[in-house]
Amino acid sequence: MFYTDIDEFKVALQGIDITSITSDSRKVVPGSVFFAIRGHVEDGHSYIENAKRRGAIALVTESFVDCALPTLVMADIRHQASGVAHRILGFDYPSLVGVTGTNGKSTISTWIATAQDYLGLPSAVIGTLGVLHLPTKTTFSTGLTTPGAVEMQSVLAQLSSLKTDCVSLEVSSHALDQGRVADLPFKTAIFANLSRDHLDYHLTMDDYFESKAKLFTSDSLKTRIINGDDEYGQRLLQRYPEAISYGFASTNRVVANDVKFHPAGMAFSLIIDGQSIRIETAILGRFNVQNLLAVAAQLNSDGYPIEKIGEALSVLKPVSGRMEQAGSAGLSVIVDYAHTPDALTQILASLTYHTNGKLWCVFGCGGDRDRGKRSEMAAAVEASGAIAILTSDNPRTEDPRQIINDAQQGFDSDDYYVIESRSEAIQFAIKQAAESDLVVIAGKGHEDYLDVDGKKLPWSEFEQIRKAIALRMEASQ
């Protein structure tokens, strides 16, 4: 039976137990509603028979299909999928905070959820690290920084059923460009920064910026929070002068100054609307002061006094694979997800404040992605003064040697190492570093795989570091 009206379709589904909604036929289970969406590469209509075999009880399509299941037919369902899915599931949205930017999305969104939960609001986060419901410690993977429109509604419905008050979401430029979050009623939008990334998709920095800026056009927004120190953040502030700005510059509304660094953390003065409080944290990195300011701005917009904001900031810890300390046996080792020129510049510049010795940086460039940033990543490491060890990092379907060759074009000197094997590169850096040095393993962070020739091979930066340190200790005995 075919329907073109969502209300009539919902009537047809009355009395039917809907177990899930999905646009991925592989995830269909008995009782699922399957959305057949035409994407950039795949056409969901080709997988309707597979969805039926797996137990789908209803369909949402763009075209009329020969099927006995209740079917809602809507033109351009790809851009209406979020709203339709929400109508089918019929849940109340939690308060939604969207975080966008090139770097820092995972950290800011996770810290906002953690701080809100600490202050008594049951919270969750959706992003690169998956979904985390703080009160129950429930976690599950979504496979994307920002899930597809249908899957996002499914996740939000689950979180709503868990009585979640607040959800912070990483919002990628791809998700914004493809309309995956177009119908979500965001209460707050946060802009962290913008630097070169994904130009294989967006082609120009202006296109990349305008995709990010779409998050700030939602009619549901009550608050816009923008990094006033960032060049593109300043462009956004020109469009939204009422937004809450944050940064080191005194012209911002939420400001950090008098920053002090030490090997185990840092301290700074947080200033909001003339009020000040001293923050002590075990988190590393000057750029993380800005990330903490974004969290402070969000808590301030929620109405918390500066004393409570300071208390919440003090309990925050590094997010998995983001400036995370992984060393032992007297050697400092940091794991970070940095995989863009700006991210490498930021982490290496920040870590110079946390060591009296040399910096070592193991890094690589991903395959099947923006080739232009490879040489820029090498140049960023060289400019930092760190000892560079260029290696492999998710070559995907490309030849790792070609990727390394592309990156090498960014070095001005021959004073660097090339070790294609990532495990050998990590072992070399940890073996050669002095106890006063600091080793940075950049690029993969939390990821538990290496993507090689279309296969995801098991991998852990932390396990590789443990093995390398064990070998270092054996050699010293």
Buried (B, 14 or more C-beta within 10 A) or exposed (E): EBBEEBEEBBEBBEEEEBEBBBBBBEBBEEBBBBBBBBEEEEEBBEBBEEBBEBEBBBBBBBEEBEBEBBBBBBEEBBBBBBBBBBBBBEEEBBBBBBBBBBBBBBBBBBBBBBBBBBBEBBBBBBBBBBBBBBBEEEEEEBEBBBBBBBBBBBBBBBBBEEEBBBBBBBBBBBBBBBBBBBBBEBBBBBBBBBBBBBBEBBEEBEBBBBBBBBBBEBEEBEBBBBBBBBEBBBBBBEEBEEBBBBBBEEEBBBBBEEBEBEEEBBBBBBBBEEEEBEBEBEBBBBBBBBBBBBBBBBBBBBEBEBEBBBBBBBEBEBBBBBBBBBBEEEBBBBBBBBBBBBBBBBBBBBBBBBBEEBBBBBBBBBBBBBBEBBBBBBBBBBBBEBBBBBBBBBBBEBEBEEBBBBBBEBBEEEEBBBBBEBBBBBBBBBEBBEEEBBBBBBBBBBBBEBBBEEEEEEBBBBEBBBBBBEEBEEEEE
